[in-house]
Amino acid sequence: MNAYLRGVFGVLRKDLRLEWRSREAMTAMAFFSLLVVVLFGFSFQTEKIDVRTTAPGLLWVAFSFSGVLGLNRSFSLERENGALRALMLAPLDRSAIFVGKMLSNLVMIGLVEALTVPLFSVLLRVPVLSCLPQLTLVTCLGTLGFAAVGTLLAGISSGSRMREVLLPLILYPIWIPILVASVEATGTVLSGKPLSEAGDWLTLIGVFDLVFLGVGFLFFEAVLEE
Amino acid sequence: MRASTISRGLDLLALPLIAIGMALAFLYVPGERTMGDVQRIFYFHVPFAMSSFVGFAIVLVASLGYLKTRRDAWDVVAEAAAEVGFLCCTIVLLTGPVWARSAWGVWWTWDARLTTTLILWMVYAAYLVLRAYGAEDAKLKRYAAVLGIVGALNVPIVYFSVKWFRTQHPSSTFFTREGLPVPAMAFTLRFCLIAVLILFVTLLLKRIQVGKLEAERDQLRYELDARE
């Protein structure tokens, strides 16, 4: 078990170090996130509508769009120079590679989200400070599911003929249920209601998180074998 | 040989059964009191909805079977079930709004059950997109199997979570103890259910045969290339 965890952290450390040295993926994701928020600001004439009702949806759309960039990057790097083969040759359980990559994606997407929320709050004038802990919890839970199913499917799309183009096409239909639950829970939290009112939605996100983590854990091996 | 005999028998059975089902739904059964004639669409809407769920169950089982045994037959079954299931799901999404327009006054609402079906349809579509855009042969089969499992597991959770929330879609009258108000309605629905399921199986077997022929063609082409 200890060796297993060392494998997981090895993969996680490798991915984060790689990203720290180039900062390519994070920069692209953060800028794209900002663009989505700004596009929203322009295209929906936020002066006239009540942003409060549309804010949770916007936030999660920005997360989903920028998240896909990060997921794609996480595997396109591995396909360069046969890095994936080297990773597969490492004496690691394949599921450890999944968990490691899932965690590195979770960290990166989470950081971008942490940058997006203040921008979003300022630009669209949605107060978030008063409910920050609750918002963080909801975001973490939703993003965990996104990273879990996203890492598994990014492994698939990166090996297909269409590569990056394919990922959103296969990911979003499966991601919609968590998206709906996350948007609802975020809406509850942003409107200042207690977290318990979003209990059903949080349970639903939790169930999906567990299912997707389990499926990734079991079947990532089938995606990787060459 | 035997498989094709069964398949031919089902062919001969499916079309007359569907025709009789149509006749029952349009001529025999009395119109519903409040909804009127448009309610008759329900005798085909419901069976196709159930068939599309059956399709997803087959995709799940066949995908697991493929990953476990790596036998191409499982892959062919999964692909066939996804295509036929997708067709059924499309029919559900087309017939539903026709009824909704008359009963609710709108073609579409973001009602829980409607949303579930739309998600189901999109998951099927994603699966078929992956297969169409493709990858190397052996990889594609593994990828499709994994996506089939993820997508199929998604569906029951969505379906049951829907029960937590209010839905304006009529409940599954077929399975409640009271059943349908008029025996003729219950009979027609059961008849149509059997007819559509037989049609589903017929189409599935046809698509499996096509899949086998495609595999054979690929194999022949490969051998031909190797000889040159």
Interface residues (C-beta under 8 A of the other chain):
Chain A: V149 L152 L153 I156 G159 S160 R161 M162 L166 L169 I170 Y172 P173 I174 I176 P177 V180 D200 L204 V207 F208 V211 F212 V215 F219 A222 V223 E225 E226
Chain B: L67 T115 I119 M122 V123 A125 A126 Y127 V129 L130 Y133 G134 A135 K139 L140 R142 Y143 A145 V146 L147 I149 V150 G151 L153 N154 I157 V158 S161 W164
